Amino acid sequence: MKKQIPKRLLCLALTVFLIIPLLAIMPVSVNALEDPEVSNTTAAYLYNLENEKVVYKYNADEPVCPTSTVKLMTGIIAIETLRDRMDEVVTVTDEMRSYFAGNSIGLQVGETVVLKDMIGALLVNGANDAAYVLALTICPTVEEFVMLMNTRANELGAYNTHYANPTGLHHDEMMTTAADTATIALFAYNLEGFMDYAGLTRYTISETNLNVARAVYNRNALLSNSEEKKYFYEKARGMNAGSTYEGGYAVVTTASDGDLTYLAVVLGAQKVDNTIYSYVNATNMLEWAFESFMYMDVLSPDQIMCEIPVTLATGVDHVTMVASDSLTVYLPSDTDLEKEVEYSWVTNVESLQAPVKKGDIVGHVTVLYKGEPIGSAKLITTADIERNEMLFGLYRISEFTKSKFFIATVVSIVVFSVAYVLGKAYVLGRRSRNRFR
């Protein structure tokens, strides 16, 4: 006796049998660009300057210690406030000296220094003593300078940032985010004079009454190999780097390959097995960006987009159209132009009348990447087309017969003719009646 296959098992087998072929033809969603390798860090942010595009972020809005990135804001305020006083000489006071701690250039009470040298020491070497000299030159108290820093951060849109001192030495109330730090750094990058200092590997401080001229070196190991050679990155253009015990390691740097410029922010990184991960992560992110994005030609004046009918010409019934300009767009390097880039065009008219001149604007074309507009150009004709005068004459006659004047004239003639005939018939009728009376 044969065993019966349970109905539930039979239904399951049938379902699998039907689904397997469907799975074979279903498209698989794959993210072509994998994220850069980022590890042993709290937050990161990567931004392309030319195209104003965030290309990668990790915990970008998570509160973190700003550490040395505080000096970006100190530098912004110093340059904005002291721009016309750069050659002014100030004296280091006891009050200034009372705040000195951490990394310094060894300023002494009574030493007379030039303000531009203090900005150089701050932005190149991250000197804390220079930061306090600047702060107490700009404001009567450190507290007032910190208020100015927080106000400026809010004005720039860094709403989740709060400072407690001008150096970044740890304070429990200080906080920022990778996104806020990027906002501040972008402003600094575009501030006239800022990168003239922050991009230097070495700065020479002028001779003072207590010291000979001395050189200070950039502490950003991506930019300078004066301290750590293994992190040097030839594309780096500098901004800020440093660390605190509580906040870990941080780096803010720009990098350029000549065509593209990126801003990388890494906050709260660790040092593991003698490896500083702020530098490792920044380099990984930047190299990933340079390899993963590029400029691509998505529109060319040599590319026929569409055609439009042409009337009143001999031997020609249409003209082709092309984009007025080429279009190059920043896209992922693995973009399949044939599959992922589409074109949508609109013409101003349904057809053209000869004569047509090469370069006549007849509409516009929009370029779409994955359904989203990424650029547009005017549509122009590709050829000169002469008018056939005989066809034009017939066209004018045809158009004249359609004109209101012509139609009104014809109607008037018809009405007049009908009235005339009716009038004449009426007169003849009366004469006939009078004759028979």
C-alpha positions in Angstrom: 0.0 0.0 0.0 1.4 3.4 -1.0 1.8 6.1 1.6 0.0 9.3 1.0 2.0 12.5 1.0 0.6 14.9 3.5 -1.2 17.8 1.9 0.8 20.4 4.0 4.1 19.0 2.8 2.8 18.9 -0.8 1.8 22.6 -0.7 5.2 23.5 0.8 7.0 21.7 -2.0 4.9 23.3 -4.6 5.5 26.8 -3.2 9.2 26.3 -3.2 9.1 25.0 -6.7 7.2 28.1 -7.9 9.4 30.6 -5.9 12.8 29.4 -6.9 12.5 30.5 -10.6 11.3 33.9 -9.4 14.3 34.4 -7.1 16.6 33.7 -10.0 15.3 36.6 -12.0 14.7 39.1 -9.2 17.2 42.0 -9.1 19.5 42.0 -6.2 20.0 45.4 -4.5 23.7 46.0 -3.9 25.4 49.2 -2.6 28.2 49.5 -5.1 30.3 51.8 -2.9 31.2 50.3 0.3 31.9 52.6 3.3 35.5 53.5 4.0 37.3 51.6 6.7 36.8 53.5 10.0 37.5 52.0 13.4 38.5 52.9 17.0 36.8 56.2 16.8 33.7 58.0 18.1 32.7 60.1 15.1 33.7 61.0 11.6 32.6 63.2 8.7 33.8 63.6 5.1 32.8 66.4 2.8 33.6 67.4 -0.8 34.1 71.1 -1.1 33.7 71.6 -4.9 30.3 69.9 -5.0 29.2 70.8 -1.4 28.4 67.1 -0.8 28.6 65.0 2.3 30.1 61.7 1.0 30.4 59.8 4.3 29.5 60.3 8.0 29.7 58.2 11.1 27.9 59.2 14.3 28.1 62.7 12.9 25.6 64.2 15.3 26.7 62.4 18.4 28.1 64.7 21.2 31.8 64.4 21.6 34.7 66.3 23.2 36.1 68.9 20.8 39.7 68.6 22.1 42.1 70.6 19.9 39.5 71.4 17.3 38.5 74.3 19.6 41.5 76.2 18.2 39.7 76.4 14.8 37.2 78.8 16.5 39.9 80.6 18.4 41.7 81.1 15.1 38.5 82.3 13.3 37.8 85.0 15.9 41.5 86.0 16.1 41.7 86.5 12.3 38.3 88.2 12.1 39.0 90.6 15.0 42.7 91.3 14.5 42.9 91.4 10.7 44.0 95.1 10.8 46.2 94.7 13.8 48.5 91.8 12.7 51.7 93.8 13.2 50.7 95.1 16.6 53.0 94.2 19.5 51.5 93.0 22.8 53.1 92.1 26.1 52.5 88.8 27.9 50.9 89.6 31.3 50.8 87.7 34.6 47.1 87.1 33.9 47.8 85.5 30.6 50.6 83.4 32.1 48.2 82.1 34.8 46.2 80.2 32.2 49.2 78.6 30.4 49.0 74.8 30.4 49.7 72.0 28.0 51.4 72.5 24.6 53.2 75.8 24.5 56.0 77.8 22.8 57.4 78.9 26.1 56.1 82.5 26.3 57.3 84.5 29.4 55.7 87.2 31.4 56.9 90.6 30.0 57.7 89.1 26.6 56.6 91.4 23.7 55.2 89.4 20.8 53.6 90.3 17.4 50.0 89.3 17.1 50.4 87.6 13.7 53.1 85.4 15.3 50.6 84.3 18.0 48.1 83.3 15.3 50.9 81.4 13.5 51.9 79.6 16.7 48.2 78.8 17.4 47.3 77.5 14.0 50.6 75.8 13.0 51.7 74.5 16.3 48.5 74.4 18.4 50.2 76.5 21.1 48.0 77.0 24.1 49.9 80.0 25.5 49.5 81.8 22.2 45.7 81.1 22.4 45.4 82.9 25.7 47.5 85.8 24.6 45.1 86.2 21.7 42.0 85.7 23.8 43.0 88.3 26.4 44.1 90.8 23.7 40.6 90.6 22.1 38.5 90.5 25.3 39.1 91.8 28.9 38.5 88.3 30.3 38.7 84.7 29.2 35.0 84.2 30.0 34.0 87.0 27.6 36.2 85.4 24.9 34.5 82.1 25.4 31.1 83.7 25.2 32.3 85.2 21.9 33.3 81.8 20.7 30.0 80.2 21.5 28.1 83.1 19.9 30.1 82.7 16.7 29.6 79.0 16.6 25.8 79.5 16.9 26.0 82.1 14.1 27.8 79.6 11.8 25.1 77.0 12.5 27.1 74.8 14.9 24.1 74.6 17.3 25.4 71.5 19.2 28.7 73.0 20.1 29.7 74.6 23.4 33.1 75.8 24.4 34.6 76.4 27.8 38.1 77.6 26.9 40.1 78.7 23.8 42.5 75.8 23.8 40.5 72.5 23.9 42.0 71.3 27.2 39.4 69.1 28.8 36.4 70.6 30.4 33.3 68.5 31.3 30.9 71.1 29.8 32.6 71.3 26.4 31.0 69.4 23.5 30.6 69.4 19.8 29.7 67.0 17.0 31.5 65.9 13.8 28.9 67.7 11.7 29.4 70.9 13.7 33.1 70.7 13.5 32.9 70.3 9.8 30.7 73.4 9.6 33.2 75.5 11.6 36.2 74.0 9.6 34.5 74.8 6.3 34.1 78.4 7.3 37.7 78.6 8.5 38.9 77.1 5.3 37.2 79.9 3.3 38.2 82.6 5.7 40.9 84.8 4.1 44.2 84.1 5.7 43.3 81.1 7.8 44.8 78.4 5.6 47.9 80.7 5.0 48.7 79.6 8.6 46.9 76.3 9.0 48.5 74.8 5.9 52.1 75.5 6.9 54.4 72.8 8.1 56.7 75.4 9.7 56.4 78.9 11.0 59.1 81.3 12.3 58.2 83.5 15.2 60.0 86.8 15.2 62.7 87.7 17.7 61.3 89.2 20.9 62.8 91.1 23.8 63.3 87.8 25.6 63.8 85.2 22.8 65.6 84.9 19.5 63.6 84.1 16.4 62.4 80.5 16.6 60.7 78.0 14.4 57.6 76.0 15.4 56.3 73.0 13.5 52.9 71.7 12.6 51.7 69.0 14.9 49.3 67.5 12.3 51.2 64.3 11.3 49.2 64.1 8.0 50.8 67.3 6.9 54.2 67.3 8.6 56.6 64.6 9.5 58.4 66.5 12.2 56.9 64.3 14.9 55.4 61.2 13.3 56.6 60.2 9.8 54.4 57.1 9.3 51.2 59.2 9.0 52.4 61.7 6.4 49.8 62.0 3.6 51.0 63.9 0.6 47.5 65.2 -0.4 46.9 66.7 3.0 46.6 70.5 3.2 46.3 70.8 7.0 44.0 72.4 9.5 44.2 71.0 13.1 45.2 67.9 15.1 45.7 67.1 18.7 44.4 65.1 21.7 43.5 65.0 25.3 43.4 62.1 27.7 39.6 62.4 28.2 38.6 63.2 24.6 41.1 61.1 22.7 42.7 62.0 19.3 41.2 64.4 16.8 42.1 65.6 13.4 40.5 68.0 10.9 42.2 68.2 7.6 41.6 69.1 4.0 43.2 67.1 1.1 43.3 67.7 -2.6 44.4 65.8 -5.7 44.2 68.8 -7.9 40.7 68.2 -9.1 38.8 67.4 -5.9 39.2 68.7 -2.3 37.8 67.0 0.7 37.4 67.9 4.4 37.9 65.1 6.8 36.9 65.2 10.5 37.7 62.5 13.0 36.9 62.9 16.6 37.3 60.7 19.7 39.8 58.3 18.1 41.9 55.9 20.1 45.6 55.0 20.2 45.9 51.2 19.9 49.1 49.3 19.7 51.0 52.6 19.2 48.7 53.5 16.2 46.9 56.8 16.3 43.5 56.1 14.7 42.6 59.7 14.0 45.3 59.8 11.3 44.6 56.3 10.1 40.9 56.9 9.7 41.3 60.3 8.1 43.7 58.8 5.5 41.4 55.8 4.8 38.4 58.1 4.3 40.3 60.5 2.0 41.8 57.7 -0.1 38.4 56.0 -0.3 36.8 59.3 -1.5 39.5 60.0 -4.2 39.0 56.4 -5.5 35.2 56.3 -5.2 34.1 59.6 -6.8 35.1 61.4 -10.0 33.9 63.8 -12.6 32.1 62.2 -15.5 30.9 63.7 -18.8 27.2 63.1 -18.9 26.2 65.5 -21.7 28.0 66.5 -24.9 27.1 68.9 -27.8 28.1 66.0 -30.1 25.3 63.8 -28.7 22.0 63.9 -30.7 19.2 64.2 -28.2 16.1 64.3 -30.3 14.6 65.8 -33.5 11.7 68.1 -34.3 9.6 68.4 -37.6 10.4 71.3 -40.0 7.9 72.7 -42.5 8.3 74.9 -45.7 11.6 73.3 -46.6 12.7 71.3 -49.7 13.9 67.7 -49.1 14.0 68.2 -45.3 11.2 67.4 -42.9 13.1 67.5 -39.5 16.1 68.8 -37.8 18.1 67.1 -35.0 18.9 68.8 -31.7 21.8 68.7 -29.3 22.7 70.2 -25.9 24.1 73.7 -26.1 26.9 72.8 -23.6 28.7 69.9 -22.3 28.0 68.8 -18.7 30.5 67.2 -16.3 29.1 65.9 -13.0 30.6 64.6 -9.8 29.4 60.9 -9.5 30.5 57.6 -7.9 33.3 56.1 -10.0 31.3 52.9 -10.6 28.4 54.7 -12.2 27.1 52.9 -15.3 26.2 55.9 -17.5 24.2 53.8 -19.9 22.0 52.4 -17.2 21.9 55.0 -14.5 21.9 58.3 -16.4 18.8 59.3 -18.4 17.7 62.3 -20.4 14.4 64.2 -20.4 13.8 67.0 -22.9 11.1 69.5 -23.6 10.7 71.7 -26.7 9.1 75.1 -26.9 7.2 74.3 -30.1 5.8 71.2 -31.8 7.5 72.0 -35.1 9.7 74.6 -36.8 9.2 76.6 -39.9 12.1 77.1 -42.3 14.3 79.0 -42.4 16.1 77.4 -39.4 19.5 78.6 -38.2 22.0 76.3 -36.7 22.1 77.0 -32.9 18.5 78.1 -32.6 17.2 77.4 -29.1 14.2 75.2 -29.2 13.9 73.8 -25.6 16.0 72.2 -22.9 17.3 68.9 -21.8 17.6 67.6 -18.2 20.1 65.0 -17.1 18.8 62.5 -14.5 20.9 60.2 -12.3 18.9 57.4 -10.8 15.8 59.5 -11.4 17.2 62.7 -9.8 18.1 65.8 -11.8 21.8 66.5 -11.8 22.0 69.2 -14.5 20.5 70.7 -17.6 21.3 72.5 -20.8 19.5 74.3 -23.7 18.5 72.3 -26.8 19.7 73.8 -30.0 19.3 72.9 -33.7 22.2 71.3 -35.5 21.8 72.6 -39.1 20.8 75.6 -41.3 17.7 74.9 -43.3 16.5 77.2 -46.1 13.0 78.1 -46.9 11.2 77.0 -50.1 9.6 80.2 -51.3 6.9 78.5 -53.4 5.8 76.5 -50.3 6.0 79.7 -48.3 3.7 81.5 -50.7 1.2 78.7 -50.6 1.4 78.7 -46.8 0.7 82.4 -46.7 -2.3 82.0 -48.9 -3.5 79.1 -46.7 -2.9 81.2 -43.6 -4.7 84.2 -45.1 -7.7 82.1 -45.9 -7.8 81.1 -42.2 -7.5 84.7 -41.0 -10.3 86.5 -39.3 -10.2 89.3 -41.9 -10.6 86.8 -44.7 -13.4 84.9 -43.0 -15.2 88.2 -42.1 -14.8 89.4 -45.7 -16.3 86.1 -47.1 -19.1 86.2 -44.5 -19.8 89.9 -45.4 -19.9 89.1 -49.1 -22.2 86.1 -48.5 -24.5 88.2 -46.3 -24.5 91.0 -48.8 -25.2 88.6 -51.7 -28.0 87.0 -49.9 -29.4 90.3 -48.9 -29.1 91.5 -52.4 -30.9 88.5 -53.8 -33.6 88.7 -51.2 -34.0 92.4 -51.8 -34.2 92.0 -55.5 -36.8 89.2 -55.2 -38.8 91.4 -52.9 -38.8 94.3 -55.5 -39.7 92.0 -58.4 -42.6 90.5 -56.3 -44.1 93.9 -55.6 -43.9 94.8 -59.3 -45.7 91.6 -60.2 -48.5 92.3 -57.7 -49.0 95.8 -58.9 -49.2 94.6 -62.5 -52.2 92.3 -61.7 -54.2 94.9 -59.9 
